[in-house]
Amino acid sequence: MSHRTELYACLYAREFPAQALSRLRPKLREKPFVVMEGETPSQTVCSLNSKARNLGVVCGMTKVEIDTFPAIVTIARSLNEEDTTRAAVLECADGFSPRIEDRSDDHVLICVIDIAGTEKLFGPPQALAQNLLQHVRALGIAASVTVSSNFHAAICLARGGSRAAVSAIAPGDEGIALAPLPLAVLDLSEKHAETLSLWGIRTLGMLAALPERELVARMGEEGERLRRLAQGELSHLFVPLEPEFRLEEQMELDTPVELLDSLLFVIGVLLEQLVLRATARVLALASVTITLALEGGTSHTRTVRPALPTNDRQLWIKLLHLDLEAHPPQAAILSLVLTAEHGSTSKVQLGLFSPQLPEPMRLDVTLARIKAIVGEGCVGRPVLKDAHRPDSFSMEAFTISSLTPSKAIPTRTTPAMRQLRPAEGITVTLRHHQPVSFFFRDKGYVVEQAYGPWLAGGEWWNPTLWSLEQWDLVARSQDGTLLCCCLVCDLSQNIYQMVALYD
């Protein structure tokens, strides 16, 4: 049995609160900004971007101190957007290995991935790290990746601030790579940090060089653990996460929004992230639900579902625009959440000599526009209800199953029935309770053949009681015109009506 070699990739993203806010706000990245946390007026800076740091801003500054920098943009911290961004990054890492451990703290995202045995799938560790960085950067997150055969060495080297976006430690060289790093890369308690400072220990190399027996005698088992950490030899019991694949993006607006056009810009940014995440898993968006948090504590939720799953961002924006125009929110919008259901990507095989068919996406937009005019209940696919009442049906949205292929149904010639809406009143002559002649559209007809009657009725317990008698007739007029039709007599009112014609 071969020994399994350990290999880890540590994904490290600094200033995570600031990056979580700027990834959905492209214009914010161009300016120096800080993220404030706490209650007014005791707010302090918890995170910032590099442009603000270059101006001399540091974490912990108060709002009064930040106001002395006229070019600085302040934005409130959003824990909800951080959770969504963290889930998106973990989901991205899950595409490279199912074994992921989240070691993030309050201001830094640290994700360690077990990449042992992935060489045949993604190539050498450096190639996997570059590929992982590209996917993370596509989400709008700047990060670095450190590869090492020791779990803790990878985290310490990432915390050490390596200038390279991708760095790797060769097996056995962990102690050499960690030696120049400061003690701040370790999770030291205040007591141990003070003790090592009094001893003059400033780097991991100095800590690793301390004699083992004397260090254990003074600091106990914790001293031995810190020494092995500094040497890059401390083992680790990997505790993998099981991240749930959930397509969700959200944003808290800086100011309440009332205009729909302003909201569409934000929706476009969120949809871009949803499409990117779905495409990475070779999936498409089957439906999108938008939830708007409104002033006054209320919410407004709408769901859009086209006939086929698609990743066309412009189509989703148009469908959401038409739906929100038909069902506008009743108050100013404070925040929004977009949640999508995923489906399989649709493929269309066109014939070489067959004419090009219209795109299904255009049909969805056309149907949405028709719904805005005639109402949602008047557009869709009629579905018969489990009842005998005439015209008993409901309208459902058009859906196309992508799981089972469509089968060609053999066609055969059958008579067509044209329903008259509304039914037209007629005058009928009866003999022995059977129609023998009638007047329809100012023309007299003599019945040659009569089929029926078929009696139907129901709902005697409701005010909508109905009782009908139906006849199928073959009649001829005086000029020889043949007419095949369907007559119905409303027995409750003794009224005859022409309801359908047969072709």
C-alpha positions in Angstrom: 0.0 0.0 0.0 1.5 3.3 -1.1 1.9 6.2 1.4 -0.3 9.2 0.6 1.7 12.4 0.3 0.0 15.4 1.8 -0.3 18.6 -0.3 -2.2 21.7 0.5 -3.1 25.0 -1.2 -3.9 27.9 1.0 -6.1 30.6 -0.6 -5.6 33.9 1.2 -7.6 37.1 0.7 -6.7 40.2 2.7 -9.1 43.0 3.7 -12.0 40.7 3.0 -14.8 43.0 4.3 -13.6 45.7 1.7 -13.3 43.2 -1.1 -16.8 41.7 -0.4 -18.3 45.2 -0.8 -16.2 46.3 -3.9 -16.7 43.1 -6.0 -20.4 44.1 -6.7 -19.6 47.8 -6.9 -17.1 48.2 -9.9 -17.0 52.0 -9.6 -16.0 51.8 -5.9 -12.7 50.0 -6.8 -11.5 53.2 -8.6 -11.6 55.3 -5.4 -10.0 55.1 -2.0 -12.5 53.8 0.5 -12.8 52.4 4.0 -15.3 50.1 5.6 -16.8 51.3 8.9 -18.2 49.1 11.7 -19.8 49.9 15.0 -22.6 52.2 16.1 -22.6 55.9 15.4 -20.7 58.0 16.6 -18.2 55.4 17.7 -17.6 53.9 14.2 -14.1 52.7 13.4 -12.3 51.5 10.2 -12.3 47.7 10.0 -11.0 47.3 6.5 -9.8 49.4 3.5 -8.4 49.2 0.0 -4.8 49.8 -1.1 -5.6 53.3 -2.4 -6.8 54.4 1.1 -3.8 52.8 2.7 -1.5 54.8 0.5 -3.1 58.0 1.8 -2.1 57.0 5.3 -5.4 55.5 6.5 -5.0 52.5 9.0 -7.6 50.3 10.6 -9.0 51.5 13.9 -9.3 55.2 12.8 -12.5 56.9 13.9 -15.1 58.6 11.7 -13.7 62.0 12.9 -10.2 61.1 11.7 -11.5 59.8 8.4 -13.3 63.1 7.7 -9.9 64.8 7.6 -9.3 62.8 4.3 -11.6 64.5 1.8 -11.0 61.9 -0.9 -11.9 58.9 1.2 -15.3 57.2 0.6 -16.9 55.5 3.6 -19.2 52.6 3.4 -20.9 50.5 6.2 -19.9 46.9 6.7 -22.3 44.3 5.4 -22.0 40.9 7.0 -24.6 39.5 4.7 -22.6 40.4 1.6 -19.5 38.9 3.3 -21.3 35.6 3.9 -22.4 35.5 0.3 -19.0 36.3 -1.0 -17.3 33.7 1.2 -19.8 31.1 0.0 -19.0 32.0 -3.6 -15.2 31.6 -3.0 -15.6 28.3 -1.2 -17.8 27.1 -4.0 -15.1 28.1 -6.5 -12.5 26.2 -4.5 -14.8 23.1 -4.4 -14.4 22.8 -8.1 -10.7 21.8 -7.6 -11.1 19.6 -4.5 -14.0 18.4 -2.3 -11.8 18.6 0.8 -11.8 22.2 2.0 -11.2 23.7 5.4 -12.2 27.3 6.2 -9.8 29.0 8.6 -11.1 32.5 8.0 -11.1 35.2 10.8 -13.1 38.4 11.1 -11.2 40.3 8.5 -9.3 37.8 6.3 -10.5 34.8 4.2 -8.3 31.8 4.6 -9.3 28.6 2.7 -7.1 25.6 2.7 -7.6 23.0 0.0 -6.3 19.4 0.1 -4.9 19.0 -3.5 -3.1 15.7 -3.0 -3.7 13.5 -6.0 -5.0 16.2 -8.3 -2.0 16.3 -10.6 -3.6 14.2 -13.3 -6.7 16.5 -13.4 -5.1 20.0 -13.1 -1.4 19.4 -13.7 1.4 20.5 -11.3 0.5 22.3 -8.1 1.6 25.7 -9.5 -0.7 25.2 -12.5 -3.6 24.4 -10.2 -2.8 27.5 -8.1 -2.8 29.7 -11.2 -6.1 28.2 -12.4 -7.7 28.7 -8.9 -6.5 32.3 -8.8 -8.1 33.0 -12.2 -11.5 31.7 -11.1 -11.3 33.7 -7.8 -10.3 36.9 -9.6 -13.3 36.4 -12.0 -15.5 36.7 -8.8 -13.8 40.1 -8.1 -11.6 38.9 -5.2 -7.8 39.6 -5.1 -6.0 36.7 -3.4 -2.8 34.7 -3.2 -2.2 30.9 -3.2 0.5 29.2 -1.2 1.3 25.5 -1.8 3.0 23.3 0.8 3.0 19.7 2.0 2.4 21.0 5.6 -1.0 22.5 6.5 0.2 25.1 9.0 3.2 26.1 6.9 1.0 27.0 4.0 -1.1 29.3 6.3 1.9 30.9 7.9 3.6 31.7 4.6 0.3 33.2 3.3 0.0 35.4 6.3 3.7 36.4 5.9 2.7 38.6 3.0 4.6 36.9 0.1 4.7 39.3 -2.8 4.2 36.5 -5.3 0.6 35.7 -6.2 1.5 32.0 -6.3 4.3 30.5 -4.1 5.2 26.9 -3.3 7.4 25.3 -0.6 9.3 22.2 -1.7 8.8 19.2 0.7 11.4 19.4 3.4 12.1 23.2 3.0 9.3 24.4 5.2 11.6 25.4 8.0 13.8 27.4 5.6 10.8 29.2 4.1 9.3 30.0 7.5 12.4 31.2 9.2 12.3 34.9 8.2 8.6 35.3 9.0 7.6 37.4 12.1 5.9 35.8 15.1 2.7 37.6 14.1 1.9 34.9 11.6 1.2 32.5 14.5 -2.0 32.6 16.6 -0.2 33.5 19.8 -1.9 34.4 23.0 -1.0 37.7 24.6 0.9 35.9 27.4 3.0 33.8 25.0 3.7 36.8 22.7 4.9 38.8 25.7 7.1 36.0 26.9 8.8 35.5 23.5 9.2 39.2 23.1 11.0 39.4 26.5 13.3 36.6 25.3 14.1 38.5 22.2 12.4 36.1 19.8 11.2 37.9 16.8 11.1 35.4 13.9 10.0 31.8 13.4 13.6 30.9 12.7 14.6 32.1 16.1 11.7 30.2 17.7 12.6 27.0 15.9 16.2 27.2 17.1 15.3 27.2 20.8 16.3 24.0 22.6 13.3 21.7 22.9 13.8 20.5 26.5 14.3 24.0 28.0 11.4 25.4 26.0 9.0 22.7 27.2 10.2 23.2 30.8 9.2 26.9 30.6 6.1 26.9 28.4 4.8 23.3 28.6 3.2 21.5 25.7 2.3 24.8 24.1 5.9 25.6 23.7 6.6 22.4 21.9 3.6 23.0 19.6 4.8 26.5 18.7 8.3 25.2 18.0 7.0 22.5 15.7 4.9 25.2 14.0 7.9 27.3 13.4 9.8 24.3 11.9 6.9 23.5 9.6 6.5 20.0 11.1 3.3 20.2 13.1 0.7 17.6 11.8 -2.9 18.5 11.3 -6.2 16.6 11.4 -8.0 17.9 8.3 -11.7 18.8 9.0 -13.3 19.3 5.5 -16.4 21.4 5.0 -19.3 20.4 2.8 -20.3 23.7 1.2 -23.8 23.8 -0.1 -24.1 24.8 -3.8 -26.5 27.8 -3.6 -26.8 30.4 -6.3 -27.5 33.5 -4.3 -26.2 37.1 -4.5 -27.3 40.1 -2.4 -26.4 43.8 -2.0 -27.4 46.4 0.5 -27.9 49.8 -1.2 -26.2 52.9 0.1 -29.4 55.0 -0.3 -33.0 53.9 -0.9 -33.8 53.5 -4.6 -37.2 54.3 -6.1 -36.4 54.3 -9.8 -36.5 51.0 -11.6 -33.8 52.0 -14.1 -31.4 52.6 -11.2 -32.2 49.2 -9.8 -31.5 47.4 -13.1 -27.9 48.4 -13.0 -27.5 46.6 -9.6 -29.5 43.6 -10.9 -27.1 43.4 -13.9 -24.1 43.1 -11.6 -25.6 40.4 -9.4 -26.8 38.5 -12.5 -23.3 38.6 -13.9 -22.0 36.8 -10.8 -24.8 34.2 -10.8 -24.1 33.4 -14.5 -20.4 33.2 -13.8 -20.8 30.7 -11.0 -23.4 28.6 -12.9 -21.1 28.5 -16.0 -18.2 27.3 -13.9 -20.2 24.1 -13.2 -21.5 23.8 -16.7 -25.0 24.7 -15.6 -27.6 27.3 -16.6 -30.1 29.5 -14.7 -33.5 27.9 -14.8 -35.3 30.5 -12.7 -34.4 33.7 -10.8 -36.1 35.0 -7.7 -35.6 38.6 -6.7 -36.4 39.7 -3.1 -36.5 43.4 -2.4 -36.4 44.7 1.1 -38.5 47.9 1.3 -38.8 50.8 3.6 -41.2 50.1 6.5 -40.0 46.5 7.0 -41.9 44.9 4.1 -40.5 42.9 1.2 -41.4 42.3 -2.4 -40.6 39.0 -4.1 -41.0 38.0 -7.8 -39.9 34.9 -9.7 -39.1 34.7 -13.4 -38.9 31.3 -15.1 -38.3 31.1 -18.9 -39.1 28.1 -21.0 -35.5 26.9 -21.1 -32.6 27.4 -18.7 -30.2 30.0 -20.1 -27.1 32.0 -19.1 -28.0 35.0 -21.3 -27.6 37.9 -18.9 -29.3 40.4 -21.1 -32.4 38.2 -21.4 -32.6 37.8 -17.6 -32.4 41.6 -17.2 -35.1 42.1 -19.7 -37.4 39.5 -18.2 -36.9 40.9 -14.7 -37.5 44.5 -16.0 -40.8 43.5 -17.6 -41.9 41.6 -14.5 -41.1 44.5 -12.1 -42.8 46.9 -14.4 -46.0 44.9 -14.2 -45.6 44.3 -10.5 -43.7 47.4 -9.1 -42.7 47.6 -5.4 -44.8 49.8 -3.3 -42.0 51.6 -1.4 -38.3 52.6 -1.7 -35.8 49.7 -2.0 -33.2 49.2 0.7 -31.5 46.0 -0.4 -32.1 43.1 -2.9 -31.3 39.4 -3.0 -31.2 37.3 -6.2 -31.6 33.6 -5.8 -31.4 31.3 -8.8 -32.3 27.6 -9.5 -29.9 25.8 -11.7 -30.7 23.6 -14.6 -28.9 21.8 -17.5 -27.7 23.8 -20.4 -29.9 23.6 -23.5 -28.5 22.5 -26.8 -30.2 22.8 -30.2 -29.1 20.6 -33.2 -30.0 22.3 -36.4 -30.3 20.6 -39.7 -28.0 21.4 -42.6 -30.7 22.4 -45.0 -33.5 23.3 -42.6 -34.4 27.0 -42.0 -33.1 28.6 -38.8 -35.8 28.6 -36.1 -36.4 31.6 -34.0 -34.5 31.8 -30.7 -36.5 30.5 -27.7 -35.2 33.5 -25.7 -37.1 35.9 -27.9 -40.3 34.0 -27.3 -39.9 34.5 -23.5 -39.5 38.2 -23.9 -42.5 38.3 -26.3 -44.6 36.4 -23.8 -43.5 38.7 -21.0 -44.6 41.7 -23.0 -48.0 40.1 -23.7 -48.5 39.3 -20.0 -47.9 43.0 -19.2 -50.8 43.8 -21.5 -53.4 41.1 -21.0 -52.4 39.8 -17.6 -50.5 36.7 -16.4 -53.6 34.5 -16.2 -54.3 34.9 -19.9 -50.9 33.7 -21.3 -49.5 30.2 -21.1 -50.6 26.6 -21.8 -54.2 25.5 -21.2 -54.5 22.5 -18.9 -57.8 20.7 -18.3 -59.1 20.5 -14.8 -60.4 17.3 -13.3 -64.0 18.3 -13.8 -66.9 17.8 -16.4 -67.9 21.5 -16.5 -67.4 22.9 -20.1 -64.4 25.2 -20.5 -63.0 24.0 -17.2 -59.2 24.7 -17.6 -56.4 26.7 -16.2 -53.4 28.4 -17.7 -49.9 27.3 -16.8 -46.5 28.7 -17.8 -44.8 27.3 -20.9 -42.2 24.7 -19.8 -39.9 22.5 -21.9 -38.4 19.4 -20.2 -34.7 19.1 -21.0 -34.4 15.6 -19.4 -36.5 13.5 -21.7 -36.2 13.9 -25.5 -39.3 14.8 -27.4 -40.9 12.0 -29.4 -42.5 12.6 -32.8 -46.3 11.9 -32.6 -47.7 10.4 -35.8 -50.3 12.7 -37.3 -53.6 11.6 -38.6 -56.4 13.4 -40.3 -59.2 14.2 -37.8 -62.1 16.7 -37.9 -61.3 20.1 -36.4 -63.7 21.8 -34.0 -63.8 25.6 -33.9 -65.1 26.8 -30.5 -67.3 29.8 -30.7 -66.4 32.4 -28.0 -68.9 33.6 -26.9 -71.5 31.0 -27.8 -74.2 32.3 -30.2 -77.9 32.1 -29.5 -80.1 30.2 -32.0 -83.8 29.3 -32.5 -84.5 25.5 -32.5 -87.6 23.5 -33.5 -88.0 20.3 -31.6 -89.9 17.1 -32.4 -90.2 14.4 -29.8 -87.6 16.4 -27.7 -85.1 16.2 -30.6 -83.9 19.1 -32.9 -85.3 18.9 -36.4 -84.5 22.5 -37.7 -82.9 25.7 -36.4 -81.9 29.2 -37.5 -78.3 30.2 -37.3 -76.8 33.5 -38.6 -80.0 34.4 -40.4 -80.1 31.1 -42.3 -82.4 28.1 -41.8 -81.1 24.6 -41.5 -82.8 21.2 -41.6 -81.3 18.5 -39.4 -80.3 15.4 -41.4 -78.6 13.5 -38.5 -78.6 14.1 -34.8 -76.4 12.5 -32.2 -77.2 12.8 -28.6 -78.3 14.0 -26.2 -75.4 14.0 -23.8 -76.5 15.3 -20.4 -74.0 17.0 -17.9 -74.5 18.9 -14.7 -73.1 19.6 -11.4 -72.2 21.9 -8.5 -75.8 21.9 -7.1 -74.2 23.0 -3.8 -72.9 26.2 -5.4 -74.6 29.3 -6.9 -72.9 28.3 -10.1 -75.2 25.3 -10.7 -75.1 24.1 -14.3 -77.1 21.6 -16.3 -76.5 21.1 -20.0 -77.8 19.0 -22.9 -75.5 18.6 -25.8 -76.3 17.6 -29.5 -74.0 17.0 -32.4 -75.9 17.7 -35.6 -75.5 17.4 -39.4 -77.7 19.9 -41.1 -78.3 21.3 -44.5 -79.6 24.7 -45.6 -82.0 25.4 -48.5 -79.1 26.3 -50.8 -77.4 22.9 -50.1 -74.8 24.1 -47.7 -73.8 21.4 -45.2 -73.2 22.3 -41.6 -71.7 20.1 -38.8 -72.2 21.7 -35.5 -72.6 21.3 -31.7 -75.7 22.6 -29.9 -76.0 23.0 -26.2 -79.2 23.6 -24.3 -79.0 25.2 -20.9 -81.7 23.2 -19.1 -81.8 25.6 -16.2 -82.9 28.5 -18.5 -84.2 26.6 -21.5 -81.8 28.4 -23.9 -80.2 26.9 -27.0 -76.8 28.0 -28.1 -74.3 27.2 -30.9 -71.0 26.4 -29.2 -68.8 24.9 -31.9 -68.5 24.1 -35.6 -66.8 21.1 -37.1 -64.6 21.5 -40.2 
